[in-house]
Amino acid sequence: MLDQPDDIHPLFHGAPQSTEFRKLRKRLVRHTREAIEKYGMIEPGGKWLVCLSGGKDSYTLLAILHELKWRGLLPVEILACNLDQGQPNFPATVLPAFLEKMGVAHRVEYQDTYSIVMDKIPAGRTFCALCSRLRRGHLYRIAREEGCTAVVLGHHRDDILETFFMNLFHGGRLATMPPKLVNEEGDLFLYRPLAHVAEADCEKFARAMQYPIIPCDLCGSQDGLQRQQVKAILDGWEANSPGRRQVMFRALMNARPSHLLDPDLFDFAGLRRETSS
């Protein structure tokens, strides 16, 4: 790793010098680089719109991507972007001040999606789906305006697992957040470079770096969300059998269509047994 003060990106200035933190940082870089290479996220002349919400995951994403770029391992242009969605009491000056201080190229845009969500969603229903859809539409627009080739999100391994089980329990399908996809219009990639990174590592990293965390007061104010329920189940499994999350995550990379029940993925009707002559 690059440890001299003059050799690292400002996002790493003041980093703890402990062995534990060095191992954490190396692990984050390794897992992020692994996902970027495994899923083919780098393209010549790429420009990434890296979405920064102010949460631990997006701070970690921004720092690790700049570390990879600083080391010559990520030959793309990076533009950080925060979408201020008009939530009451949102500290609008925190992220611009932080990005300016860190010397990170960025764009901050205000769009009051909060009022739309509050107006459209009935009492007792969750905000997340509409909020996410509105936010994604603005991010795609911003990416086009900035000449970006990809929108980059901070979803990690645990987000992917939770989404898989939400689809399993509530959606009746085997699906999750893919690490790479093309938007419906076909003109932008969407990447999740932290796909192999554990949430606990993002939390440890952001806390150790003392980044100014901004909580989501919109969905965070709701109780009984399906994702919270799934997360509690996974936490229980992990507590009873440490390492269970990683085993389940590996299963998502080891699908066997012939051992499932979807005839669109495997030609069961075309199976033939060998017959003796």
C-alpha positions as CSV (number, residue, x, y, z in Angstrom):
1,M,0.0,0.0,0.0
2,L,1.0,3.6,-0.4
3,D,1.8,4.9,3.1
4,Q,3.8,8.1,2.8
5,P,1.8,11.3,3.3
6,D,2.9,12.6,-0.1
7,D,2.0,9.4,-1.9
8,I,-1.6,8.9,-1.0
9,H,-4.9,10.5,-2.0
10,P,-6.2,13.1,0.5
11,L,-9.1,10.7,1.2
12,F,-6.6,8.6,3.1
13,H,-4.8,11.4,5.0
14,G,-4.8,10.7,8.7
15,A,-5.4,7.0,8.2
16,P,-4.7,4.9,11.3
17,Q,-1.3,3.2,11.2
18,S,-2.4,0.1,13.0
19,T,-1.8,-3.3,11.5
20,E,-5.5,-4.0,11.8
21,F,-6.4,-1.0,9.6
22,R,-3.7,-1.8,7.1
23,K,-5.2,-5.3,6.7
24,L,-8.7,-3.8,6.4
25,R,-7.6,-1.4,3.7
26,K,-5.8,-4.1,1.7
27,R,-8.8,-6.3,1.9
28,L,-11.1,-3.6,0.6
29,V,-8.8,-2.8,-2.3
30,R,-8.4,-6.5,-3.1
31,H,-12.1,-7.3,-3.1
32,T,-13.1,-4.2,-5.0
33,R,-10.4,-4.8,-7.7
34,E,-11.5,-8.4,-7.8
35,A,-15.1,-7.4,-8.6
36,I,-14.1,-4.8,-11.2
37,E,-12.0,-7.3,-13.0
38,K,-14.3,-10.3,-12.6
39,Y,-17.3,-8.5,-14.0
40,G,-15.5,-6.5,-16.7
41,M,-16.2,-3.0,-15.4
42,I,-13.3,-1.2,-17.1
43,E,-13.7,0.1,-20.7
44,P,-11.4,2.4,-22.6
45,G,-12.3,6.1,-22.1
46,G,-14.6,5.3,-19.3
47,K,-16.0,8.0,-17.0
48,W,-17.7,7.0,-13.8
49,L,-20.4,9.0,-12.0
50,V,-19.8,7.7,-8.4
51,C,-22.9,8.3,-6.3
52,L,-22.2,9.7,-2.8
53,S,-25.0,9.6,-0.3
54,G,-23.0,10.5,2.7
55,G,-23.4,7.0,4.2
56,K,-20.5,4.6,5.2
57,D,-20.8,2.5,2.0
58,S,-20.5,5.4,-0.5
59,Y,-17.6,7.0,1.4
60,T,-15.8,3.6,1.3
61,L,-16.5,3.3,-2.4
62,L,-15.2,6.7,-3.2
63,A,-12.0,6.2,-1.2
64,I,-11.2,2.8,-2.6
65,L,-11.8,3.8,-6.2
66,H,-9.5,6.7,-5.8
67,E,-6.9,4.4,-4.2
68,L,-7.1,2.1,-7.2
69,K,-6.9,5.0,-9.6
70,W,-4.0,6.5,-7.7
71,R,-2.2,3.2,-8.0
72,G,-2.8,3.0,-11.8
73,L,-5.2,0.1,-11.5
74,L,-8.4,2.0,-12.5
75,P,-7.9,3.9,-15.8
76,V,-11.2,5.8,-15.7
77,E,-12.2,9.3,-14.9
78,I,-14.1,9.7,-11.6
79,L,-16.8,12.3,-10.9
80,A,-18.5,12.1,-7.5
81,C,-22.1,13.1,-7.3
82,N,-24.5,13.8,-4.5
83,L,-28.2,14.2,-5.1
84,D,-29.8,16.3,-2.4
85,Q,-33.4,15.0,-2.4
86,G,-34.8,17.7,-0.2
87,Q,-35.2,15.7,3.0
88,P,-35.9,18.0,6.0
89,N,-32.8,18.8,8.1
90,F,-30.4,17.3,5.5
91,P,-27.0,19.0,6.1
92,A,-26.6,20.2,2.6
93,T,-23.1,21.8,3.2
94,V,-21.4,18.7,4.6
95,L,-20.7,16.8,1.4
96,P,-19.7,19.8,-0.8
97,A,-17.2,20.9,1.9
98,F,-15.8,17.4,2.3
99,L,-15.3,16.9,-1.4
100,E,-13.7,20.3,-1.8
101,K,-11.3,19.6,1.1
102,M,-10.4,16.2,-0.4
103,G,-9.9,17.7,-3.9
104,V,-12.4,15.3,-5.4
105,A,-14.1,16.4,-8.7
106,H,-17.8,16.5,-8.0
107,R,-21.3,17.6,-8.8
108,V,-24.0,18.3,-6.2
109,E,-27.6,18.7,-7.4
110,Y,-30.8,19.5,-5.6
111,Q,-34.0,17.7,-6.6
112,D,-36.9,17.6,-4.2
113,T,-38.0,14.0,-4.6
114,Y,-38.8,13.9,-0.9
115,S,-42.0,15.8,-1.4
116,I,-43.1,13.6,-4.3
117,V,-42.5,10.4,-2.2
118,M,-44.4,11.8,0.8
119,D,-47.3,12.8,-1.5
120,K,-47.5,9.6,-3.4
121,I,-46.9,6.9,-0.8
122,P,-49.9,6.1,1.5
123,A,-49.4,5.9,5.2
124,G,-47.9,2.7,6.3
125,R,-46.2,1.8,3.0
126,T,-42.5,1.9,2.4
127,F,-40.8,4.8,0.6
128,C,-37.8,2.9,-0.8
129,A,-39.1,1.7,-4.2
130,L,-40.4,5.1,-5.4
131,C,-37.5,7.0,-3.8
132,S,-35.0,4.8,-5.5
133,R,-36.7,5.0,-8.8
134,L,-36.8,8.8,-8.8
135,R,-33.2,9.0,-7.6
136,R,-32.0,6.6,-10.3
137,G,-33.7,8.7,-13.0
138,H,-32.0,11.9,-12.0
139,L,-28.6,10.1,-11.7
140,Y,-28.9,8.7,-15.2
141,R,-29.7,12.2,-16.5
142,I,-26.8,13.7,-14.7
143,A,-24.5,11.0,-16.0
144,R,-25.5,11.8,-19.6
145,E,-25.1,15.5,-19.0
146,E,-21.5,14.9,-17.7
147,G,-20.6,12.5,-20.5
148,C,-20.3,9.5,-18.1
149,T,-20.3,5.9,-19.3
150,A,-21.4,4.4,-16.0
151,V,-23.3,5.2,-12.8
152,V,-21.5,3.6,-9.9
153,L,-23.3,2.6,-6.6
154,G,-22.0,1.6,-3.2
155,H,-24.1,-1.6,-2.7
156,H,-22.0,-4.2,-0.9
157,R,-22.1,-8.0,-0.4
158,D,-24.7,-7.8,2.3
159,D,-27.0,-5.6,0.3
160,I,-26.9,-8.2,-2.5
161,L,-27.6,-11.1,-0.1
162,E,-30.5,-9.2,1.5
163,T,-32.0,-8.4,-1.9
164,F,-31.7,-12.1,-2.9
165,F,-33.7,-13.2,0.2
166,M,-36.3,-10.4,-0.3
167,N,-36.9,-11.7,-3.8
168,L,-37.0,-15.2,-2.5
169,F,-39.4,-14.6,0.4
170,H,-41.6,-11.8,-1.1
171,G,-41.1,-11.8,-4.9
172,G,-41.1,-15.5,-5.7
173,R,-38.0,-15.3,-7.8
174,L,-34.3,-16.1,-7.6
175,A,-32.7,-12.7,-8.3
176,T,-30.6,-10.0,-6.7
177,M,-28.7,-6.8,-7.5
178,P,-26.2,-7.7,-10.3
179,P,-22.7,-6.2,-10.1
180,K,-23.1,-4.9,-13.6
181,L,-26.0,-4.1,-15.8
182,V,-27.1,-1.8,-18.7
183,N,-29.9,0.6,-18.1
184,E,-33.2,0.3,-19.9
185,E,-32.3,2.9,-22.5
186,G,-29.1,0.9,-23.2
187,D,-26.7,3.9,-23.0
188,L,-25.3,3.6,-19.5
189,F,-23.7,0.9,-17.4
190,L,-24.6,0.5,-13.7
191,Y,-21.7,-0.9,-11.6
192,R,-21.5,-2.1,-8.0
193,P,-17.7,-2.4,-7.4
194,L,-18.2,-3.3,-3.7
195,A,-20.2,-6.4,-4.6
196,H,-17.6,-8.6,-2.8
197,V,-17.1,-6.4,0.2
198,A,-18.7,-7.1,3.6
199,E,-20.8,-4.3,5.2
200,A,-18.9,-4.7,8.4
201,D,-15.7,-3.7,6.6
202,C,-17.3,-0.6,5.1
203,E,-18.4,0.4,8.6
204,K,-15.0,-0.2,10.2
205,F,-13.3,1.7,7.4
206,A,-15.6,4.8,7.4
207,R,-15.5,4.9,11.2
208,A,-11.7,4.7,11.3
209,M,-11.3,7.4,8.7
210,Q,-13.9,9.6,10.6
211,Y,-15.8,10.5,7.5
212,P,-18.8,12.8,8.2
213,I,-21.6,10.2,8.0
214,I,-25.1,11.4,7.0
215,P,-27.9,9.0,7.9
216,C,-30.9,8.5,5.6
217,D,-33.8,10.0,7.6
218,L,-36.4,9.0,5.1
219,C,-36.3,5.2,5.0
220,G,-34.4,5.1,8.2
221,S,-37.4,6.5,10.0
222,Q,-39.6,3.6,9.0
223,D,-40.0,0.4,11.2
224,G,-40.7,-3.1,10.0
225,L,-39.2,-2.8,6.6
226,Q,-38.8,-6.1,4.7
227,R,-35.1,-5.4,4.3
228,Q,-34.8,-4.9,8.1
229,Q,-36.5,-8.2,8.7
230,V,-34.3,-10.1,6.3
231,K,-31.2,-8.4,7.8
232,A,-32.2,-9.6,11.2
233,I,-32.6,-13.2,9.9
234,L,-29.1,-13.1,8.3
235,D,-27.6,-11.6,11.5
236,G,-29.1,-14.5,13.4
237,W,-27.7,-17.1,11.0
238,E,-24.3,-15.4,11.1
239,A,-24.3,-15.3,14.9
240,N,-25.1,-19.1,15.1
241,S,-22.7,-20.0,12.3
242,P,-19.9,-17.4,11.6
243,G,-19.1,-17.2,7.9
244,R,-22.6,-18.2,6.8
245,R,-23.0,-14.9,4.8
246,Q,-19.9,-15.6,2.7
247,V,-21.0,-19.2,2.0
248,M,-24.4,-18.0,0.8
249,F,-22.8,-15.2,-1.3
250,R,-20.5,-17.8,-3.0
251,A,-23.6,-19.7,-3.9
252,L,-24.8,-16.8,-5.9
253,M,-21.7,-17.2,-8.1
254,N,-22.2,-21.0,-8.4
255,A,-25.7,-21.4,-9.9
256,R,-26.6,-24.7,-11.5
257,P,-29.6,-24.3,-13.8
258,S,-29.9,-28.1,-14.3
259,H,-30.5,-28.4,-10.5
260,L,-33.3,-25.8,-10.4
261,L,-36.8,-25.8,-11.9
262,D,-36.8,-23.1,-14.6
263,P,-37.3,-24.7,-18.0
264,D,-36.3,-21.3,-19.6
265,L,-32.8,-21.7,-18.2
266,F,-32.4,-25.5,-18.8
267,D,-33.9,-27.7,-21.4
268,F,-35.4,-30.4,-19.2
269,A,-37.7,-31.5,-22.0
270,G,-34.8,-32.1,-24.3
271,L,-32.9,-34.3,-21.9
272,R,-32.4,-37.8,-23.3
273,R,-31.1,-40.9,-21.6
274,E,-28.6,-43.2,-23.1
275,T,-30.1,-46.3,-24.6
276,S,-28.2,-49.5,-25.1
277,S,-28.1,-50.7,-28.7
